[in-house]
C-alpha cells in the first residue's frame, strides 16, 4: 500500500512539474580556522541536514597513544583511526557546531538510523543513555550495536556517541564507529578522551559539569549573527496553511488543520553547503516516520522531481510510516541546500499532497 502512495505522489509531482543536495598523557591541540561569515541558517529536525561548524578557537585533548591521528575534514575538529586484530578498524571524531545544533533526541536517532536501528522516544532515550561529566559539561553518551545491511563488519557494527549540549554557544559531538568488538574494547578509552577535551579561546565558560537529574531539553539554533541577512526566496502559501510560531532552526513554519483536532507541521529550512547525502537524509526521515533505512539501490525509485517557478528542480519523497507520514523536498541552489517538510498523521498528509506539490511548484529561488 505504501508503494502505491509513493507512486501516486511521484505522479502528482511530475504532473505539477509539467505545468510549471600521540601519547595518552600528551595534550593534543586541534586548531580550528575561523570561517568566513555566512548567512543565517535554520533547520527543523536537528542536525537534520548540515549545521555550521564552529571556528576561531582551539580544542585540546588527550587521545590514547594507539589512536592514529587523521587529516581533518571541513566539519571535524578531531579525527582518529583505531586498528584492531584481523583488519578491524574504528573511526573516532569530534565535531563542534554553532549553537545547539538540533535536538538531543534527533541527533541520537540519527545515529540509531546509521546502525540500522529504529528511532526512540525521549523516555526510551533516558533508559539507553548515560551521563558523563566532562570539561564541556554534561555529555549524554549512548552505546548502539547494529550492523546495517551490506556493511563491512570489520569497519562497522557499533557506535558509541556523546553529545555535549550544555556548553553555551555550541554543541560537541563525539563519535566512535567501527567493528563491534573493537569499539567495545575502546569504550573506556573513548570516555576518558571525552573527559579530557576542552576548548580554549571561546567567549564563554563551560557549564557546571555535574550531571543533571534528567536529560537536557531539546537543543535549538541560536539567533542570526548581527548584520547577517537571510537568503531570499519566494513562494505561494496554500489558502489553508496558517503561519505558525517561529522556532529556532527553521526559516519558516506553517500549520494545516485536519479533522478531529489533527494538524500538519510544515517547515522550511536552509543550510550552506550540500546538506548531506540524499540517502542519509531520506533514511533520517524514514527513521522519524518509524521505518527501517534503505540502501542506495532502493533510493532512486522513491524520488520524484518537481519543477519550481524559476525552472529549478526540487527532489521529493513520500514516506508513510507507523509513527508519522512525511512529505519532504530538498534542493541545492546557490551554494545552499533548502529543505521543505510536511509531517502529519496519515490521512491529513494524504489530503495535503496536492497542496504541498503546488507549494513546491511555486518556489522561486531567485526573486
C-alpha positions as CSV (number, residue, x, y, z in Angstrom):
1,X,0.0,0.0,0.0
2,X,2.9,2.3,0.8
3,X,4.4,1.7,-2.6
4,X,1.1,2.8,-4.2
5,X,1.3,6.0,-2.1
6,X,4.8,6.7,-3.2
7,X,3.9,6.1,-6.8
8,X,0.8,8.3,-6.7
9,X,2.8,11.2,-5.1
10,X,5.5,10.8,-7.7
11,X,2.9,11.0,-10.5
12,X,1.3,14.0,-8.8
13,X,4.6,15.9,-8.6
14,X,5.6,15.1,-12.1
15,X,2.3,16.3,-13.4
16,X,2.7,19.5,-11.5
17,X,6.2,19.9,-13.0
18,X,4.8,19.8,-16.5
19,X,2.5,22.6,-15.6
20,X,5.1,24.9,-14.4
21,X,21.5,18.1,-2.1
22,X,50.3,10.7,20.1
23,X,50.8,9.7,23.6
24,X,48.0,9.0,26.1
25,X,49.2,11.7,28.5
26,X,50.2,14.1,25.9
27,X,47.9,17.0,25.2
28,X,46.9,17.4,21.6
29,X,45.8,20.8,20.3
30,X,43.4,21.0,17.4
31,X,43.5,24.4,15.8
32,X,40.2,25.4,14.1
33,X,40.3,28.1,11.4
34,X,37.7,30.8,11.7
35,X,35.2,30.5,8.8
36,X,34.0,33.5,6.8
37,X,30.7,34.9,8.0
38,X,27.8,33.1,6.4
39,X,24.1,33.9,6.1
40,X,21.9,32.7,9.0
41,X,20.9,29.1,8.8
42,X,17.9,27.2,10.1
43,X,16.8,23.6,10.3
44,X,13.7,21.9,11.7
45,X,14.8,18.5,12.9
46,X,18.1,18.7,14.5
47,X,21.3,18.3,12.6
48,X,18.6,17.4,10.3
49,X,20.9,18.3,7.5
50,X,24.0,20.4,7.9
51,X,24.6,22.9,10.7
52,X,27.5,25.4,10.6
53,X,30.9,24.3,12.1
54,X,32.4,26.4,14.8
55,X,35.8,28.1,14.4
56,X,38.2,30.7,15.8
57,X,39.4,28.7,18.9
58,X,41.4,25.6,19.8
59,X,40.4,22.3,21.2
60,X,42.7,20.3,23.4
61,X,42.5,16.7,24.5
62,X,44.5,13.6,25.5
63,X,43.8,10.8,22.9
64,X,45.1,7.3,23.6
65,X,48.6,6.6,22.3
66,X,47.3,3.9,19.9
67,X,44.8,6.2,18.2
68,X,46.2,7.3,14.8
69,X,45.5,11.0,14.0
70,X,43.9,11.5,10.7
71,X,43.6,14.6,8.4
72,X,40.8,16.9,9.5
73,X,37.7,17.3,7.2
74,X,35.7,20.5,6.9
75,X,33.4,19.5,9.8
76,X,35.8,17.7,12.1
77,X,37.8,19.2,14.9
78,X,39.5,15.9,15.7
79,X,39.8,12.7,13.8
80,X,41.4,9.3,14.6
81,X,41.7,5.8,13.3
82,X,41.8,2.9,15.7
83,X,43.1,-0.5,14.4
84,X,42.4,-3.9,15.9
85,X,43.0,-7.6,15.0
86,X,42.2,-9.1,11.7
87,X,41.7,-5.8,9.9
88,X,39.2,-4.4,12.4
89,X,39.0,-0.6,12.5
90,X,37.1,2.2,14.2
91,X,36.7,5.8,13.2
92,X,36.7,8.4,16.0
93,X,35.7,12.0,15.5
94,X,34.8,15.3,17.3
95,X,32.5,17.8,15.5
96,X,31.6,21.1,17.1
97,X,28.7,23.0,15.7
98,X,27.4,26.5,16.3
99,X,24.5,26.9,18.7
100,X,23.0,23.7,20.0
101,X,22.6,22.1,16.5
102,X,19.2,20.4,16.8
103,X,17.5,18.2,19.4
104,X,19.3,15.7,21.6
105,X,16.7,13.1,20.6
106,X,17.1,13.9,16.8
107,X,20.9,13.5,16.8
108,X,20.8,10.2,18.7
109,X,18.1,8.9,16.5
110,X,20.3,9.8,13.5
111,X,23.0,7.5,15.0
112,X,20.4,4.8,15.6
113,X,19.4,5.1,11.9
114,X,23.0,4.7,10.8
115,X,23.2,1.5,12.9
116,X,20.0,0.2,11.3
117,X,18.0,0.6,14.4
118,X,14.6,2.2,14.9
119,X,14.2,5.7,16.4
120,X,13.4,6.1,20.1
121,X,11.3,8.4,22.2
122,X,12.6,10.8,24.9
123,X,11.6,8.2,27.5
124,X,13.4,5.4,25.8
125,X,16.5,7.6,25.3
126,X,16.7,8.2,29.1
127,X,16.9,4.4,29.5
128,X,19.7,3.7,27.0
129,X,21.9,6.7,27.8
130,X,24.4,7.6,30.5
131,X,25.7,10.9,31.7
132,X,29.5,11.6,31.6
133,X,30.9,14.7,33.5
134,X,33.5,16.5,31.3
135,X,35.1,19.9,30.8
136,X,32.5,20.7,28.2
137,X,29.7,20.0,30.7
138,X,27.3,17.1,30.9
139,X,27.8,14.7,28.0
140,X,25.0,12.3,27.0
141,X,26.5,9.0,25.9
142,X,24.8,6.1,24.0
143,X,26.2,2.7,23.0
144,X,24.5,1.4,19.9
145,X,25.1,-2.0,18.5
146,X,23.9,-2.8,15.0
147,X,25.3,-3.8,11.6
148,X,23.5,-2.1,8.7
149,X,22.6,-4.3,5.7
150,X,25.5,-4.6,3.4
151,X,28.0,-3.0,5.8
152,X,31.5,-4.5,6.4
153,X,31.7,-5.9,10.0
154,X,35.4,-5.2,10.1
155,X,34.6,-1.5,9.9
156,X,31.1,-1.2,11.3
157,X,28.7,-2.8,13.8
158,X,28.8,-0.4,16.8
159,X,28.5,3.3,17.5
160,X,29.4,5.0,20.8
161,X,28.4,8.6,20.6
162,X,28.3,11.5,23.0
163,X,26.5,14.8,22.8
164,X,27.8,17.8,24.8
165,X,25.0,20.4,24.7
166,X,25.4,22.3,27.9
167,X,28.4,24.4,27.0
168,X,27.0,27.9,26.0
169,X,27.3,28.7,22.3
170,X,27.9,25.4,20.7
171,X,27.4,21.6,20.8
172,X,30.1,18.9,20.7
173,X,29.5,15.6,19.0
174,X,31.9,12.7,20.0
175,X,31.6,9.6,17.9
176,X,33.4,6.2,17.6
177,X,32.0,3.9,14.9
178,X,33.6,0.6,13.8
179,X,34.0,-3.1,14.3
180,X,31.7,-4.1,17.3
181,X,34.3,-5.9,19.4
182,X,37.0,-3.2,18.8
183,X,34.7,-0.4,19.7
184,X,33.6,-2.3,22.8
185,X,37.3,-2.7,23.8
186,X,37.9,1.0,23.3
187,X,34.8,2.3,25.2
188,X,36.7,3.2,28.4
189,X,39.4,5.0,26.4
190,X,36.8,6.8,24.4
191,X,35.1,8.1,27.5
192,X,38.4,9.1,29.1
193,X,39.1,11.1,25.9
194,X,35.7,12.8,26.2
195,X,36.6,13.8,29.8
196,X,40.0,15.3,28.6
197,X,38.6,17.5,25.8
198,X,38.4,21.2,26.5
199,X,38.1,24.5,24.5
200,X,40.5,27.4,24.6
201,X,39.6,30.8,23.2
202,X,35.8,30.6,23.4
203,X,33.9,33.6,24.5
204,X,32.0,31.7,27.2
205,X,32.8,29.5,30.1
206,X,31.8,25.8,30.5
207,X,28.6,25.0,32.2
208,X,28.7,23.1,35.5
209,X,30.0,19.6,35.0
210,X,27.7,17.9,37.4
211,X,25.3,15.6,35.7
212,X,21.6,16.8,35.8
213,X,18.9,14.5,37.1
214,X,17.2,14.5,33.7
215,X,18.1,14.9,30.0
216,X,18.7,18.4,28.8
217,X,15.9,20.0,26.8
218,X,15.8,19.6,23.0
219,X,18.5,21.8,21.5
220,X,17.9,24.7,19.2
221,X,19.9,27.0,16.9
222,X,20.9,30.5,18.2
223,X,19.5,33.7,16.5
224,X,21.3,35.0,13.4
225,X,24.6,36.8,13.9
226,X,24.2,40.6,14.0
227,X,24.3,42.0,10.5
228,X,23.6,38.7,8.7
229,X,20.9,38.6,6.1
230,X,18.7,35.6,5.4
231,X,18.8,34.2,1.9
232,X,16.0,35.4,-0.4
233,X,13.2,33.1,-1.6
234,X,9.6,33.4,-2.7
235,X,6.6,31.1,-2.7
236,X,2.8,30.9,-2.6
237,X,1.2,29.5,0.5
238,X,-1.9,27.4,0.1
239,X,-5.0,29.0,1.5
240,X,-5.5,26.6,4.4
241,X,-1.9,26.9,5.6
242,X,-1.5,29.2,8.6
243,X,1.7,30.8,9.9
244,X,3.0,29.0,13.0
245,X,5.0,30.5,15.9
246,X,8.7,30.8,15.0
247,X,11.1,28.2,16.1
248,X,14.9,28.3,16.1
249,X,16.4,26.1,13.4
250,X,13.5,26.9,11.0
251,X,13.5,29.5,8.2
252,X,9.7,29.5,8.1
253,X,6.9,27.4,9.6
254,X,3.2,26.8,8.9
255,X,0.4,24.5,10.1
256,X,-2.6,23.0,8.4
257,X,-5.6,21.7,10.3
258,X,-7.3,18.4,9.7
259,X,-10.3,16.5,11.2
260,X,-10.6,15.6,14.9
261,X,-8.0,18.2,16.0
262,X,-5.2,16.8,13.8
263,X,-2.6,19.2,12.4
264,X,0.2,19.1,9.9
265,X,3.6,20.8,10.7
266,X,5.2,22.4,7.6
267,X,8.7,23.7,7.8
268,X,11.3,25.3,5.5
269,X,15.0,25.2,6.4
270,X,18.2,26.2,4.7
271,X,21.9,25.4,5.2
272,X,25.1,26.4,3.5
273,X,26.7,23.6,1.6
274,X,25.2,20.4,0.1
275,X,23.1,19.5,3.1
276,X,24.3,15.9,3.4
277,X,23.8,12.9,1.1
278,X,20.4,12.1,-0.4
279,X,20.4,8.6,1.1
280,X,21.3,9.9,4.6
281,X,18.6,12.5,4.6
282,X,15.9,10.1,3.3
283,X,16.9,7.4,5.9
284,X,16.8,10.0,8.7
285,X,13.2,10.9,7.6
286,X,12.3,7.2,7.4
287,X,13.6,6.8,10.9
288,X,11.4,9.7,12.1
289,X,8.4,8.0,10.4
290,X,9.2,4.7,12.1
291,X,10.6,2.9,9.1
292,X,13.9,1.0,8.6
293,X,16.7,2.5,6.5
294,X,17.1,1.6,2.8
295,X,20.2,1.0,0.7
296,X,21.4,3.2,-2.2
297,X,19.8,0.9,-4.8
298,X,16.4,1.5,-3.3
299,X,16.6,5.3,-3.2
300,X,16.0,6.2,-6.9
301,X,12.5,4.7,-7.3
302,X,11.4,6.8,-4.2
303,X,12.5,10.2,-5.5
304,X,10.2,12.3,-7.7
305,X,11.2,15.8,-9.0
306,X,9.0,18.9,-9.2
307,X,10.0,21.9,-11.3
308,X,9.8,25.3,-9.5
309,X,8.5,28.6,-10.7
310,X,12.0,29.7,-11.7
311,X,12.9,26.4,-13.5
312,X,14.9,24.7,-10.7
313,X,14.2,21.2,-9.5
314,X,13.2,20.1,-6.0
315,X,13.6,16.4,-5.3
316,X,10.8,14.9,-3.2
317,X,9.9,11.7,-1.3
318,X,6.7,10.5,0.3
319,X,7.3,8.5,3.5
320,X,4.4,6.9,5.2
321,X,5.3,5.1,8.4
322,X,3.7,3.9,11.7
323,X,4.8,7.0,13.6
324,X,4.0,9.7,11.1
325,X,3.6,10.5,7.4
326,X,6.3,12.8,5.9
327,X,6.3,14.6,2.6
328,X,9.8,16.1,2.1
329,X,11.6,18.0,-0.6
330,X,15.1,19.4,-1.0
331,X,17.1,21.5,-3.5
332,X,20.7,22.6,-3.7
333,X,20.8,26.1,-5.1
334,X,23.3,28.9,-5.0
335,X,25.7,27.1,-2.5
336,X,22.9,26.3,-0.1
337,X,20.5,23.4,0.5
338,X,16.8,24.1,1.1
339,X,14.6,21.5,2.9
340,X,10.8,21.5,2.7
341,X,8.9,19.1,5.0
342,X,5.3,18.3,5.9
343,X,4.7,16.0,8.9
344,X,1.2,14.9,9.8
345,X,-1.0,11.9,10.6
346,X,-1.6,9.7,7.6
347,X,-5.0,10.9,6.4
348,X,-4.1,14.5,6.8
349,X,-0.8,14.1,4.9
350,X,-2.6,12.4,2.1
351,X,-5.1,15.2,2.0
352,X,-2.3,17.8,1.8
353,X,-0.3,16.1,-1.0
354,X,-1.7,18.3,-3.7
355,X,-1.3,21.5,-1.7
356,X,2.3,20.5,-0.9
357,X,3.1,19.8,-4.5
358,X,1.6,23.1,-5.6
359,X,3.6,25.0,-2.9
360,X,6.8,23.4,-4.1
361,X,6.0,24.4,-7.7
362,X,5.5,28.0,-6.7
363,X,9.0,28.3,-5.1
364,X,11.3,30.9,-6.7
365,X,14.9,30.8,-5.5
366,X,15.8,34.0,-7.4
367,X,13.0,36.5,-6.6
